[in-house]
């Protein structure tokens, strides 16, 4: 797994995959004007390539999650003020979450990429709720400044699509991609 994300590790363990963590060291900056689905796939692909180059053999799984409000990508907030602004923008609105997946067989260089899209609607957030959530520290390392698998679940009114995608690794989509490499999870 080309990620140090504890959420992704937990999900891989949940489905019984045996894996090793080899974090990627790529720059995760998204150039302006790139569509969110394209950005998520390209970042995942760059992570997978970076790690696959270091291995003689093995299957590398990489993922990257992007939150988009309208056509604007909301990355990980740099500080509490940026987290506050993101949460204020998301309040009471629908947004989209994209997770790009890239899998590479480092011995053959075979590569398959895909992505999942989900929609999330936030409840109307008061300034007190936003401040209390920021104080948890949870928004600081997450795209869009929230984590649905934690206290951020209390911000979410409804979702459409894959819950695991919003957490950061769409398990069904991953299983489809892994099947191209002969990996059967069930």
RAGI-V424810 format. One record per residue. OMEGA is omega as a letter, one per 40 degrees, with the letter a starting at -180 (999 if undefined). Layout:
OMEGA  OMEGA
//
This chain:
a  a  i  a  i  i  i  i  a  a  i  i  a  a  i  i  i  a  i  i  i  a  i  i  a  i  a  i  i  i  i  i  i  i  a  i  i  i  a  a  a  i  i  i  i  i  a  i  a  a  a  i  a  a  i  i  a  i  a  i  i  i  i  a  a  i  a  i  a  i  a  i  i  a  i  a  i  a  a  i  i  i  i  a  i  a  i  i  a  a  i  a  i  i  a  i  i  i  i  i  i  i  a  i  a  i  a  a  i  a  i  i  i  i  i  i  i  i  a  i  i  i  i  a  i  i  i  i  i  a  i  i  i  i  i  a  a  a  a  a  a  i  a  i  i  i  a  a  i  i  i  i  a  i  a  i  i  i  i  i  a  i  a  i  a  i  i  i  a  a  i  i  i  a  i  i  a  i  i  a  i  i  i  a  i  999
//
